[in-house]
Amino acid sequence: MGNVTLSIGGRSFTLACADGEEMHVTRLGRLIDDKAAASGAEGQTETRMLLFAALMMADELDELRKRPKTAEISPDFTDRLGRIASHVENLASLLESDAASA
């Protein structure tokens, strides 16, 4: 187990994390610190500061979840997919003709 010390809103929080996850947890802590600073809750109690940061992050997540899921397919991908389908059809025809002549 690794330990990470996060600085959020000018306060330090030490927590345990899985080995190898230290950089990831530190990066997440920086995101929370950024939200705490943006919320204007600095100087508030730890609980209130973290609540404001969590609410801002939850709002962002909610907005992301509301976005329609759209897949962008490039014309190049479509062309390649068409060529692959054509090759598969040709192979199927060859296999059918081989099976019929056997």
N, CA, C and O of each residue as an XYZ file, in Angstrom:
408
protein
N       0.833     -1.182      0.000
C       0.000      0.000      0.000
C       0.876      1.244      0.000
O       1.865      1.335      0.728
N       0.487      2.191     -0.833
C       1.189      3.456     -0.867
C       0.414      4.506     -0.099
O      -0.777      4.343      0.167
N       1.084      5.569      0.252
C       0.449      6.709      0.898
C       0.614      7.923      0.016
O       1.652      8.114     -0.618
N      -0.418      8.738     -0.018
C      -0.397      9.962     -0.801
C      -0.891     11.089      0.103
O      -1.857     10.923      0.848
N      -0.224     12.225      0.030
C      -0.688     13.405      0.744
C      -1.202     14.400     -0.277
O      -0.466     14.867     -1.146
N      -2.481     14.712     -0.153
C      -3.130     15.643     -1.066
C      -3.281     16.989     -0.384
O      -3.563     17.058      0.812
N      -3.095     18.049     -1.138
C      -3.316     19.391     -0.636
C      -4.562     19.934     -1.325
O      -4.572     20.184     -2.531
N      -5.609     20.109     -0.526
C      -6.887     20.575     -1.063
C      -7.347     21.760     -0.229
O      -7.553     21.651      0.980
N      -7.499     22.877     -0.891
C      -7.940     24.078     -0.193
C      -6.987     24.522      0.892
O      -7.412     25.081      1.903
N      -5.701     24.279      0.695
C      -4.707     24.684      1.677
C      -4.594     23.739      2.860
O      -3.856     24.007      3.808
N      -5.313     22.651      2.805
C      -5.238     21.652      3.882
C      -4.625     20.376      3.334
O      -4.773     20.071      2.151
N      -3.938     19.631      4.190
C      -3.303     18.383      3.769
C      -4.113     17.195      4.240
O      -4.584     17.147      5.377
N      -4.265     16.228      3.334
C      -4.980     14.989      3.625
C      -4.086     13.833      3.202
O      -3.693     13.757      2.037
N      -3.757     12.939      4.113
C      -2.944     11.773      3.792
C      -3.862     10.563      3.730
O      -4.658     10.322      4.637
N      -3.740      9.809      2.648
C      -4.561      8.609      2.518
C      -3.772      7.495      1.863
O      -2.779      7.726      1.172
N      -4.234      6.293      2.095
C      -3.599      5.108      1.516
C      -4.222      4.831      0.157
O      -5.391      5.129     -0.087
N      -3.409      4.254     -0.720
C      -3.909      3.843     -2.022
C      -3.116      2.624     -2.465
O      -2.067      2.320     -1.897
N      -3.605      1.942     -3.456
C      -2.922      0.754     -3.973
C      -1.574      1.154     -4.572
O      -1.424      2.240     -5.131
N      -0.613      0.268     -4.446
C       0.692      0.517     -5.056
C       0.516      0.773     -6.542
O      -0.242      0.078     -7.218
N       1.217      1.768     -7.037
C       1.135      2.119     -8.447
C       0.038      3.122     -8.770
O      -0.011      3.642     -9.885
N      -0.831      3.398     -7.827
C      -1.942      4.328     -8.051
C      -1.644      5.731     -7.521
O      -2.490      6.621     -7.608
N      -0.448      5.927     -6.975
C      -0.127      7.196     -6.337
C      -0.276      8.396     -7.271
O      -0.873      9.403     -6.892
N       0.257      8.297     -8.475
C       0.182      9.423     -9.409
C      -1.266      9.713     -9.807
O      -1.666     10.871     -9.927
N      -2.041      8.653    -10.009
C      -3.444      8.819    -10.386
C      -4.219      9.517     -9.265
O      -4.970     10.458     -9.521
N      -4.038      9.059     -8.035
C      -4.741      9.659     -6.900
C      -4.295     11.110     -6.707
O      -5.111     11.976     -6.391
N      -3.005     11.371     -6.896
C      -2.496     12.745     -6.788
C      -3.134     13.642     -7.832
O      -3.504     14.778     -7.537
N      -3.265     13.134     -9.059
C      -3.903     13.912    -10.134
C      -5.366     14.193     -9.803
O      -5.856     15.298    -10.033
N      -6.061     13.194     -9.262
C      -7.456     13.397     -8.861
C      -7.552     14.429     -7.744
O      -8.470     15.248     -7.721
N      -6.597     14.382     -6.818
C      -6.563     15.362     -5.735
C      -6.397     16.773     -6.262
O      -6.999     17.709     -5.737
N      -5.573     16.935     -7.311
C      -5.401     18.258     -7.915
C      -6.706     18.752     -8.543
O      -7.037     19.935     -8.469
N      -7.445     17.818     -9.164
C      -8.747     18.197     -9.726
C      -9.689     18.696     -8.637
O     -10.387     19.695     -8.813
N      -9.699     17.996     -7.519
C     -10.559     18.401     -6.401
C     -10.105     19.750     -5.860
O     -10.934     20.606     -5.555
N      -8.792     19.946     -5.739
C      -8.262     21.220     -5.265
C      -8.669     22.354     -6.196
O      -9.042     23.434     -5.739
N      -8.597     22.107     -7.503
C      -9.019     23.122     -8.480
C     -10.490     23.485     -8.296
O     -10.861     24.657     -8.345
N     -11.320     22.467     -8.083
C     -12.761     22.725     -7.893
C     -13.010     23.461     -6.590
O     -13.860     24.350     -6.533
N     -12.280     23.103     -5.546
C     -12.442     23.781     -4.257
C     -12.077     25.255     -4.400
O     -12.757     26.123     -3.853
N     -11.007     25.536     -5.134
C     -10.596     26.928     -5.345
C     -11.633     27.678     -6.171
O     -11.945     28.832     -5.881
N     -12.167     27.023     -7.200
C     -13.158     27.667     -8.074
C     -14.488     27.897     -7.361
O     -15.253     28.786     -7.736
N     -14.758     27.106     -6.349
C     -16.049     27.222     -5.659
C     -16.104     28.430     -4.740
O     -17.181     28.861     -4.327
N     -14.947     28.968     -4.427
C     -14.920     30.104     -3.509
C     -15.155     29.698     -2.076
O     -15.462     30.538     -1.230
N     -15.012     28.407     -1.793
C     -15.286     27.904     -0.445
C     -14.038     27.862      0.436
O     -14.080     27.337      1.549
N     -12.926     28.415     -0.062
C     -11.721     28.434      0.766
C     -12.000     29.221      2.035
O     -12.701     30.232      2.008
N     -11.457     28.759      3.126
C     -11.703     29.403      4.407
C     -12.901     28.810      5.129
O     -13.108     29.075      6.313
N     -13.686     28.013      4.428
C     -14.817     27.322      5.039
C     -14.291     26.080      5.764
O     -13.100     25.773      5.698
N     -15.165     25.387      6.439
C     -14.758     24.134      7.080
C     -14.381     23.133      5.994
O     -14.806     23.261      4.846
N     -13.577     22.132      6.366
C     -13.177     21.104      5.399
C     -14.396     20.465      4.752
O     -14.435     20.266      3.538
N     -15.377     20.150      5.563
C     -16.576     19.478      5.057
C     -17.286     20.339      4.026
O     -17.675     19.847      2.966
N     -17.457     21.606      4.324
C     -18.171     22.495      3.412
C     -17.366     22.716      2.135
O     -17.934     22.731      1.043
N     -16.067     22.886      2.257
C     -15.208     23.085      1.091
C     -15.278     21.868      0.167
O     -15.429     22.013     -1.046
N     -15.167     20.666      0.744
C     -15.218     19.452     -0.063
C     -16.610     19.230     -0.637
O     -16.745     18.691     -1.736
N     -17.650     19.638      0.095
C     -19.017     19.535     -0.418
C     -19.189     20.390     -1.668
O     -19.749     19.925     -2.661
N     -18.710     21.642     -1.632
C     -18.819     22.511     -2.807
C     -18.043     21.937     -3.982
O     -18.531     21.951     -5.112
N     -16.836     21.431     -3.729
C     -16.033     20.841     -4.809
C     -16.758     19.630     -5.395
O     -16.811     19.463     -6.613
N     -17.315     18.787     -4.523
C     -18.033     17.591     -4.985
C     -19.271     17.973     -5.796
O     -19.570     17.333     -6.804
N     -19.987     19.001     -5.369
C     -21.167     19.441     -6.113
C     -20.798     19.942     -7.502
O     -21.496     19.650     -8.473
N     -19.707     20.693     -7.601
C     -19.281     21.190     -8.910
C     -18.879     20.035     -9.828
O     -19.196     20.039    -11.017
N     -18.185     19.055     -9.271
C     -17.766     17.899    -10.082
C     -18.978     17.059    -10.466
O     -19.049     16.555    -11.587
N     -19.926     16.903     -9.556
C     -21.139     16.143     -9.859
C     -21.938     16.839    -10.961
O     -22.514     16.175    -11.823
N     -21.975     18.172    -10.937
C     -22.673     18.928    -11.970
C     -22.019     18.695    -13.333
O     -22.714     18.492    -14.328
N     -20.685     18.725    -13.378
C     -19.979     18.461    -14.635
C     -20.267     17.056    -15.144
O     -20.512     16.860    -16.334
N     -20.239     16.078    -14.240
C     -20.522     14.695    -14.621
C     -21.946     14.556    -15.141
O     -22.183     13.867    -16.134
N     -22.889     15.204    -14.477
C     -24.282     15.164    -14.910
C     -24.430     15.738    -16.320
O     -25.142     15.169    -17.148
N     -23.764     16.858    -16.597
C     -23.811     17.461    -17.930
C     -23.214     16.523    -18.980
O     -23.750     16.405    -20.082
N     -22.114     15.861    -18.646
C     -21.503     14.909    -19.586
C     -22.432     13.741    -19.880
O     -22.518     13.272    -21.015
N     -23.121     13.280    -18.856
C     -24.040     12.147    -19.049
C     -25.258     12.529    -19.884
O     -25.853     11.673    -20.540
N     -25.630     13.796    -19.864
C     -26.787     14.259    -20.633
C     -26.473     14.416    -22.113
O     -27.384     14.424    -22.941
N     -25.216     14.538    -22.451
C     -24.846     14.741    -23.852
C     -25.210     13.514    -24.672
O     -25.034     12.381    -24.223
N     -25.717     13.745    -25.868
C     -26.046     12.599    -26.723
C     -24.779     11.852    -27.118
O     -23.727     12.445    -27.354
N     -24.913     10.570    -27.178
C     -23.790      9.724    -27.586
C     -23.745      9.719    -29.109
O     -24.610      9.132    -29.758
N     -22.758     10.358    -29.663
C     -22.599     10.381    -31.113
C     -21.268      9.778    -31.476
O     -20.246     10.041    -30.842
N     -21.299      8.983    -32.486
C     -20.068      8.367    -32.978
C     -19.677      9.065    -34.271
O     -20.474      9.164    -35.204
N     -18.482      9.531    -34.314
C     -17.988     10.152    -35.533
C     -17.191      9.111    -36.301
O     -16.201      8.578    -35.801
N     -17.625      8.831    -37.504
C     -16.952      7.847    -38.348
C     -16.363      8.587    -39.532
O     -17.068      9.269    -40.276
N     -15.077      8.441    -39.690
C     -14.410      9.143    -40.777
C     -14.732      8.475    -42.102
O     -14.989      7.272    -42.150
N     -14.717      9.253    -43.176
C     -14.952      8.678    -44.500
C     -13.924      7.597    -44.836
O     -14.255      6.610    -45.493
N     -12.686      7.776    -44.390
C     -11.647      6.783    -44.636
C     -12.013      5.447    -43.999
O     -11.824      4.390    -44.602
N     -12.537      5.501    -42.779
C     -12.947      4.280    -42.090
C     -14.082      3.605    -42.850
O     -14.089      2.383    -43.003
N     -15.030      4.387    -43.322
C     -16.158      3.850    -44.077
C     -15.682      3.176    -45.356
O     -16.170      2.103    -45.710
N     -14.734      3.797    -46.052
C     -14.179      3.209    -47.275
C     -13.489      1.882    -46.980
O     -13.702      0.888    -47.674
N     -12.662      1.883    -45.943
C     -11.951      0.647    -45.587
C     -12.927     -0.453    -45.199
O     -12.751     -1.612    -45.572
N     -13.952     -0.083    -44.450
C     -14.953     -1.067    -44.045
C     -15.667     -1.639    -45.260
O     -15.955     -2.835    -45.297
N     -15.960     -0.803    -46.259
C     -16.581     -1.276    -47.498
C     -15.679     -2.244    -48.251
O     -16.150     -3.251    -48.778
N     -14.376     -1.941    -48.302
C     -13.433     -2.842    -48.983
C     -13.330     -4.176    -48.251
O     -13.249     -5.231    -48.880
N     -13.333     -4.126    -46.937
C     -13.271     -5.374    -46.154
C     -14.523     -6.198    -46.411
O     -14.437     -7.412    -46.596
N     -15.686     -5.554    -46.426
C     -16.940     -6.273    -46.688
C     -16.906     -6.911    -48.065
O     -17.372     -8.037    -48.239
N     -16.363     -6.208    -49.039
C     -16.257     -6.741    -50.395
C     -15.357     -7.975    -50.421
O     -15.682     -8.972    -51.065
N     -14.223     -7.904    -49.719
C     -13.318     -9.058    -49.653
C     -13.990    -10.255    -48.983
O     -13.832    -11.392    -49.428
N     -14.732     -9.997    -47.921
C     -15.428    -11.084    -47.217
C     -16.456    -11.726    -48.147
O     -16.591    -12.949    -48.174
N     -17.180    -10.906    -48.907
C     -18.162    -11.445    -49.853
C     -17.477    -12.292    -50.928
O     -17.983    -13.348    -51.306
N     -16.331    -11.829    -51.414
C     -15.578    -12.601    -52.409
C     -15.110    -13.928    -51.841
O     -15.193    -14.958    -52.510
N     -14.615    -13.910    -50.604
C     -14.174    -15.147    -49.968
C     -15.343    -16.106    -49.773
O     -15.203    -17.312    -49.974
N     -16.491    -15.568    -49.382
C     -17.674    -16.407    -49.198
C     -18.083    -17.052    -50.515
O     -18.458    -18.224    -50.547
N     -18.012    -16.289    -51.596
C     -18.349    -16.839    -52.915
C     -17.383    -17.939    -53.310
O     -17.797    -18.979    -53.823
N     -16.085    -17.713    -53.070
C     -15.087    -18.742    -53.384
C     -15.319    -20.014    -52.577
O     -15.225    -21.119    -53.111
N     -15.617    -19.860    -51.309
C     -15.863    -21.021    -50.451
C     -17.112    -21.767    -50.911
O     -17.129    -22.998    -50.909
N     -18.155    -21.040    -51.304
C     -19.369    -21.669    -51.794
C     -19.110    -22.450    -53.083
O     -19.600    -23.566    -53.256
N     -18.339    -21.849    -53.978
C     -18.062    -22.542    -55.249
C     -17.166    -23.754    -55.021
O     -17.336    -24.773    -55.691
N     -16.201    -23.666    -54.076
C     -15.366    -24.820    -53.744
C     -16.191    -25.924    -53.123
O     -15.984    -27.099    -53.423
N     -17.124    -25.560    -52.259
C     -17.979    -26.552    -51.600
C     -18.910    -27.214    -52.613
O     -19.188    -28.408    -52.512
N     -19.385    -26.452    -53.579
C     -20.300    -26.996    -54.581
C     -19.564    -27.942    -55.521
O     -20.149    -28.922    -55.983
N     -18.296    -27.671    -55.815
C     -17.548    -28.526    -56.741
C     -16.930    -29.734    -56.034
O     -16.399    -30.619    -56.705
N     -16.983    -29.798    -54.735
C     -16.393    -30.931    -54.014
C     -17.334    -32.098    -53.915
O     -16.982    -33.127    -53.336
